[in-house]
């Protein structure tokens, strides 16, 4: 006669003592999570800096193009005047050719500025999509250069520095977890079995404590712990190099920003005098005949080149200030403080 048999077992076990291994493993994974978050913040700051730089470059070339356009109109006026003169005096044809050449060169410079503006626009769209980002909205805040001391304080706790610190702490925690795993491991367990043999129920309980300890594992745990400690040391050395590099770069970028804005201020005074020289030279050429056409063209060229230099100096300062802020707490915290 065959008898039916069935059984169900339930076992529960937990750790009593592991030398802190589980706690260190949790710390290790938490530090890795923090490092990943800081890494995402670093990437975000890089994208924000690229977007602001592209917006500023677009504004730079959008300001250069009208300057070249005004220069072209001035050359067009000279062409018209010289065409009337050459109709009466063929000996001045070379002057007409010279002005036309300058007009064509200026047109090329304008077209180049427009092309660079379009390229900056394409780069900006690749970074932010259809989001409307105008460089003009950043120019006023970026005209204020932050102090070096403030930026250096922010550098120490920037996302990239914090990422390296958490990576080093994670390696330390992992080394401690490996070391703790070499200590005795104590666990308790409780189990119950319910069975039925034929028509008779059978029940049993089991309870106990287990102690495990590895006598020899070929020093693999020691090697793993030492490797983790070396990784932590290397990461902290990398952090020191990062901070020293950024401190040195801060001084360089700060000098670039302040020098650029200083040049822009000085260009304003020079442009005022250049405008007067330009007007006087044209008046003396057209009405009195005391100046040659080349004097007029030289004055015009100097004036419009100074205007382009003024725009470049201004936007060089904006770009350097943006880089300076990015090196500190990051542009994300500056542009979108509500997200931090």
Secondary structure by P-SEA (a helix, b strand, c coil): cbbbbbbbbbbbbbbccccaaaaaaaaaaaaaaaaaaaaaaaaaaaaaaaaaaaaaaaaaaaaaaaaaaaaaaaaaaaaaaaaaaaaacccaaaaaaaaaaaaaaaaaaaaaaaaaaaaaaaaaaaaccccccccccccccccccccaaaaaaaaaacaaaaaaaaaaaaaaaaaaaaaaaacbbbbbbbbbbbbbcccbbbbbcccbbbbbbbccccaaaaaaaaaaaaaaaaaaaaaaaaaaaaaaaaaaaaaaaaaaaaaaaaaaaaaaaaaaaaaaaaaaaaccccccaaaaaaaaaaaaaaaaaaaaaaaaaaaaaaaaaaaccccccccccccc
